[in-house]
């Protein structure tokens, strides 16, 4: 007799150094079901999925796959059981090709030697199934955009005929058109009987795509309900234990004089003549498709990438920052979109990461760091943005994704920037933390700081910004003021309509 559930995780517990990460957590997934797993950052979602994938071993509880108890002691055990997990952090070999990554554990399927032509053909077939036939199987993965790397991860799992597929924030780096393609693929898999565990902080996706939702909070099971029986407000209340009356808080900022003016900026192939300006107390959104040149423009301004030509006026001074150090000295900050590779030193302490851009604040007259003063300052700053951590001496890689983002943000709060770029500031962050980040941005604006916010979420641009600059193919396609900020106006410029 076939089991009612494809996967059961019953009464799972897990400890780390005496701290309970999971306490009596259960999750049951039916065949062909799209099941959302939600909760605040640090709720235990990733830990539970790492137990399922074999990356961690449970301390207690039971895992049943298709009616039979399973012992998952390694990632190989999970693969053999038809369990596949796509994490937020990609598991790709950047120096290998697309085809090699997709078939990384089965390169020579037909014998001792690799049939390169056959490998590329099969990879192309997988890409076409996903609707991404524009990706060349012979391209080196490291040269692809983050969005396309996500597609390769999905392809890699689909080739293993997985019965249970876990998607951890799969749309965080995709545009709306790419999300539609992904949703189409997920529906195809559902129709084929594949069970999908869908982890996302974008609650609108949960209601659009999923059949059921399980909520975790503080490492404990809260409830499982059909999506059709609950609304967004109730789900948020289950997740955070309180109601959020206003996702986008009101701001009382006086928009002052122009502090940054960029004229015909050109940098490499991605920035092809960009012009815009920022004023004191203003939040300006940068919208557009992935690859439109938003991030590259800000990297060039911050001194990370070389500028080919153009004029930048910052607080009345014509200047092109030669490197990030010079930008920081002038009070210009950049919170990058990839916190793990660019925003943090993961193997270093929370304390060091927080004060990295503001060392002068914690040094004494002899230019030596006052560690007592530094720890006190870091604790006070992190408390103000509700960061969860055990000790300031913990490494940044010990934190959940959302708390890592708060550390990356705290670094720029400490630096007392006069103008700061937030590149996808709430990516991979839960709904409660999003509101906290929005409040921080509003406070900065009210103190006269000019803010540039790059976001792929149009609702975020509309809810937070005084106006929006829309980019397309490395240039400014249009600008939308507050009174006309709608999804339709942003899409129109982004698509070149």
N, C-alpha and C positions, 0 to 999 in steps of 0.2 A: 504493500500500500504506500503510495507516494505521500510524503509529508506535506502538510499544509504550508510549511515555511521552507524556503530555500536556505535561509540562514537564521540561526538562533544564537544569540549571545546572552546567556543567563547568569545573573548575579556576579558579574565580573568585578574583581577588585584588583587594585594595583597600587603599590607603595614605591616612593622614591625617597631614600634616605630618611625613612621614618614618617614621611608626609604622605597622607592618603591622596593620590591623584584620582582614583576611581573607587567608589564605595557602593557595591551592590547595584551595578548598572546593567540593565537588560535592553536588548534590541532584537526585534523579530521582523524579518523581511520575507514577503511572499514572492513566489516566482512571477516575473514580469511586472513587478511593482517598482515605481519610482518613489523612494522613501527619503524624505528630508531628515537630516540630523542637524539640529540647530542649538545654539546656546552662546553665551558671551565668550570672549576670549578667555581661555583658562578653565572652561567648563568641563573639559575632558574629552572633547570630540576627537582631537588628533591622537591622544593617547589610546583611546578605544580602537581607532582604526589601525594604529601601529601594532596593537596586539593582534588584530585580525590579519595583518600582513606578515606577521612573524618577526617584525623588527623588535618588538618587546614581547616578553612572556608574562602572562597573567599570573597573579599570586593566588587567585581563587576564582571559582566559577566554572562555567561549562560552555563550550562552543559546539554547535551541531550544524553540520552542512548536509542539506538534503536528507534529513532524517537520521544521519549517523554522526555519533560523537567524533570530533576531530581533534587531533593533537597538532597544534601549529607551533613548532619549535624554531622555525627558520622561514625566511622568505620563499625558499624553494618548496617547503611544505604548502604554503599558501597558494603558490602558482599551480602545484599539482592538484590542488582541490578546486581550481578554477576561480580563485579569488584574486582580484587585481585592484591595486590602489594607485591612483594618480594624485600625488601630493602637490601642495602649493609650490614646493621647491622641486624643480624638474630633475629627473634622474636620467640625464642624457650625456652622451660623450660628445662634447662640442667640436672635437677635431675629426670626428667621423661623419660620413655622409648621412643624408636622410634615410636612404635605404638600409644602410648598415645599422643605424639606430633602431629602426622599426623591427628588424630581424636580428637584433644583437645576440640573442641566446639561441639562434637557430640559423646561422649564416650558411652552413653547408648542409642544407636539409636533404639533398639528394645524394650525398656521398662525402668523400674526403676533401673534395675541392669545391670552392665557391664558384657558382655560375653567376657571374656578375650581371649578365644581361637578364637572366631570369629573376634575379633579386630585385633589379630596378623595375622590371615589369610588374612584379607582385606588389612592390611598394607603391607604384603609380596607381594600381587598382584600388589599394586601400585609401589612398588620398582622394581618388575620384568618388569613392563611396561616401566620404565625409564632405564632399563638395569643395575640396581644395585642390583641384587639378592644376592650379597655377604653380604649385610647389614642385620644383625639379628634384627627383629622387637622388640625383648626383650632387646636389648642393651640400656643402659643409654646414652642419647644424648650427655651429657657432656664429655663422654669418646671417642667420635668420632672425627676424624680429621675435620678441618675446611671445607675441600672439601665435606665430607660426610654430614656435617651439612647443607650445601647448598642444597644438594639433598633432605634432609628431608623437608626443607622449600618449595621446589617446589612440592613435594608430597602432602604436607598439603594443598596447594592452589588447586591442581588438584582435590582433593576429594570434593571440593565445587562447581564443575561444573561451573567454572568461564567462562563468555563470553568474558571478557577482562582481559588479564594477563599482568602485568607490571613486567619486569625483569630488575632490577637495577644492572648493572655490574655483571651478573650471572656467568661469567667465570673467574673472578678475582682470584679465589682460586682453579681453576680446572686445571688438566693437559691436554695435547693435546688429549689423548684418552678419557678422561672424557668429554671434550668439544665436541668431535664428537658424543658421546652418547646424550648429551644435545641438540645439533643441530638436531639430529634425532627425539627426542621427540618434539621439537618445530615445526618441519615440520609436524609431526603427528597431532598436535593441530591445525595447520594452515589448514590442509586438513579436519578437523572436523568443521571448521568455526570459531574457536576461534581467536580473534584478539589479537595480541601480540605487546606491546610497548616495544621496546628493547633499553635500555640505556647502552651505552658502550663507553669507550675511545679507545678501540681497533678498529680502523677504518677498518682493514682488515676483521673483523667479520661483520661489517655493509655491506660491499660490497659482502661478501660471502652469507649472510643470508637474508638480508632485501629487501623489495620491494620498500619502500619509506623512505625518511629521512626528518625530520623537524629540523631546526637549530635555537637555541636560543643564544642570546648574551646579556649580561648585563641586564637580566630580560626582554628582548624584543624579539618579533618574527622576524626572519630574512627571512626565506623562507621554502617552502616544495617542494621537487623535487623527481621524480623517481630516484632510485639508478642507473638505467641503463643509465641515461643521464648525469652523473657527474663523474669526476675522483677524486682521493684522494687529489691532490693538490688544486683543486677548493673547495672541501669540507673544507679543513683546512683553506683556505682563508676566507670562509664564517664564520667559527667558531671564528677565532681570528682577522680577519680584516687585516691580512697581510700574506705574503707567508713565509713558512719555507723552506729555500733553502737546509738546511742540518739538518736532525733530530739528527744525531749523530755527534757532533762537533769534529773537529780535536784536537788532544792533542800533546803537545810537552813536554813530561816528560822524564827525564833521569832515567832509572831504575838502582838503586844503589845496595847496599849491602843487604843481607838477614836480615830481622828484626824479622820475626816470623817463627819458625819451630815447627811443631807439629808431634810427632812420636807415632804411635800406640795408639791413644786416644780411650778410652772406657768409656762410660757413659750410664748406664741403658741398655734398650733393643734396643735403636735406634741408638747408636753410638758404632760400633763393630770393632774398630781398624782403625782409620782414620789417615792418614799421608799426610801432604802437607807443603808448605812453601810460604812466601810472602816476596817480596823485596821492598825497597824504591821506590816510584813513580810508582808502579805497580798496575793495576786493574786486579784482578783475579776473574773470574766468577765461581759460584757454580751452576751447573745445575743438573737436575734429576727430577724424578717423585715426586709428593706429597707423603710424608711418607718415602722418601729415607734417611732421617737423616740429611739434610743440616742445618735446623734451630736448631735442637737438638745439633749438633756439636758446633755451635757458642754460644748457651746458656751455654754449659759446659765450653767453653773457657772464657766466660764473667763472670763466677762465679755464674750464676743463678742456674744451676743444678750441682749436685755432680759428680765429676770425679771418676771413679773406678780405672783406671790405665792409664799410658801413660806419655810421657815426652813433656813438652812445654818449648821452649827456646825463650825468648822475649828480643831483644836487648842484646844478649849475656848472659842473666841471666836465669837460669833454675827456672821457677816459675809456679805454678798453682794458679790462682786467687781464693780465698776462697769466694768472694762475689763481686757484681758489684762495690761497693765503692772502693775496692782495685784495680780493673781493671781501673776505671776512674782515680785514682791517678797515675797510670802508663801510662796514655794516650791511653788507649784502650777503644773504644766506640762501642756501638751496637744500630743501629736503627732497632727496632723490626718490624716484619711483621704486627702485629696487633696494629695499632697506638692508637686505642680507649682504649684497655684494658692494653697495656703494654708501649706504647710510650708517653702517655700524662696523665695528671691529668685534666680530662675534666671539673670538677667543679671549677678549679682554674684559675687564670688569665693567659693571654698570657705572661705577663711579668714574672711571676713565672715559667711557663713552660720553657721559653727560657733560663733562667739563672740557672736552677735547678742543672746542672752538672758543673757549673763554678762560684760558689758563691764567691770564693776568688777575682774574678775580680771586684765585686761590693761592697765589704766590706771595711770599713775604718780600721784604725790602732787599733781600739778598738773591732774589729770583729763584727761590727754592719753594717747592710746593708744600703748603701747610695742610697735611692730610686730615688733621682734625677739623679744620675749617672747611676743607673740601667735602668731607663726609656729611657734615651738618648742612652744608649748602645743598648738596645733592638730595638728601632726605627731604628737606623742605620743598625743593622744587618738584620732586617726583610725587610728593603727597598732594601738591596743588593740582596735579593732573590725574590723580587716582590710579597710580601705577602699582601693580601687584608684583612684589618681589620679596625674597627672604632676607637678603643682605646686599649692601652696595658692592660687596666684593665678589658676588656671584658673576659668572661670565654671562654676557648678553645672550649667548646661544642657549641658556637654560630657561629662557622666558618663552611664553606663548607669543605667537605672531603679533597680536594686538599690543602686548606690553613692550615688545621690541620696537614697534612703531612709536610708542610713547617715549621711549628712551631716545630714539632718533629725533623726535620732535623737541624733547627737552634740551638737546644740545643747542638748538637754535634759539630757544627761549633764553638760555643762559648767555648767548652771545650778544644780546641786546641789538638785534638787527634793526635797521631803519627801513629796509625793504627785503622781503623774503619770498622765495618761490616755494610753494607747496605742490609737489608733483605727485598726484594721486594720493593725497594725505590719508584717506580712509580706506584704501584698498586692503581687503582682508581683515577689516576691523568690525567688531559687532556693533549693533545699533545703539547701545548705550554709550560705548566709547566714541562713536561718531559724533553724538551730540556734545560730548565733552571737548572733542577736537574743534568742533564748530564754535563753541564758546570761547576757546582759546584764541582762535582766529579773530573772532569779533572783538575780544579784549585788546588784541594787538592793534586792530584797526582803530578802535576808540582811542588808543594812545598815539595815533598818528602814523603808525607803520603802514607802508604800502604793501599790499599782498597780491601776488599772482598765484592763482590756483588752477593747475592743470587737472582736469577730471574727465573720465570717460562716462561718468554718470550724469546725464543731462538734468535729472531732477536736482542733483547737487549744485550744478552750475546755476540753475534757475532759483533754487532756494537760498543760495549764499551770496551771489555776486551782484555788484552794482551795474556791471555791464560785462559782455563777453566778446572776446576776439575768437573768431572761427578760422582755423587754418586748413589749408588743402594744398597738397603737393609742394610744401615748403614755402608757401606764401600766405598772406592774410586774404582769405576769401571774402570776409565781411566782418562787420562789427555790429553788435546788437545791444541797444540800451535797455535799461531795467524795465521800462514800460512794455517793451516788445519781446522780452525773453520768454520764448516758448520752445517746446521740442520741435515744432514744425520749422521755426525760423532757424534753429541750430542745424537741423538735418538738411535744410535747403542749401545753406552755405557749404556744409561739409560735403555734400554730394555734388556740388557745382550746378545745382538746378537754377 
